[in-house]
Amino acid sequence: MAFIRQLVQGMQHVRNYYNSDAQMIRGGFHQTFISRTYKTSFLKPRSKVEIKLLAAKKHSEAEKRRRMRINGQYETLRNILPNIIKKDKASVLAETIKQVKELKKKVSKLEQDSSSNPSKDVVKFPNGTDKLNLERCNNDEGIVKATLSCEDRLGLMSSISGALEQVKAKVVKAEIVSVGGRARSVLWVQGLGNDGTGTLKSKLRVAMQKPPKMQRFTQ
């Protein structure tokens, strides 16, 4: 890749050279002057000062873009936080932390109410940690209830569907809740057989895991 870049740059220099020559010849410049002008204009290496100035400019532009992104996120928080009075960055962060803690308390209370009153119609929220549980229902239809909580992400349901297809299980009922970047899925599946529960559990555990990012290889 480095050789190709050097070759392209060399071709660009040659093109600039001939274009410059043709322009100067039409303007009546002598060939010796043209060659000397090309050498001083195109082949002169950059000084250390110029290199440092260019690096400082790139760093300044990158820092400016970073500050713009941060300020944009703060502005989003200012618009969605309820009853916020002080709008400086420290106050916005403090109010955000307060709201998150209150939401976690509410979720914990709802989970406790749901556990103590199984028959009560309470919406169950995802757990803060990854969990997976499989249990056989007390009926003659061979139904297995799979409950899993994990990070919500693009392609999660496709991964879960793929896991079910691998064990040839049929979903007869499903409940899915997604809150705050977490997902809770409850699946009632049928057709696993006696040995299919363990296989399904291992397949679902793999589906819950976030796939690693593709690494880019550069020469």
Buried (B, 14 or more C-beta within 10 A) or exposed (E): EEEEEEEEEEEEEEEEBEEBBEEBEEEEBEEEEBEEBBEEEEEEEEEEEEEEEEEEEEEEEEEEEEEEEEEEEBEEBBEEBEEBEEEEEEBBEEBBEEBEEEEEEEBEEBBEEBEEEEEEEBEBBBBEEBEBEBEEEEEEEBBBBBBBBBEBEEEBBEBBEEBBEEBEBEBEEEEBBEEEEBBBBBBBBBBBEEEBBEBBBEBBBEBBEEEEEEEEEEE
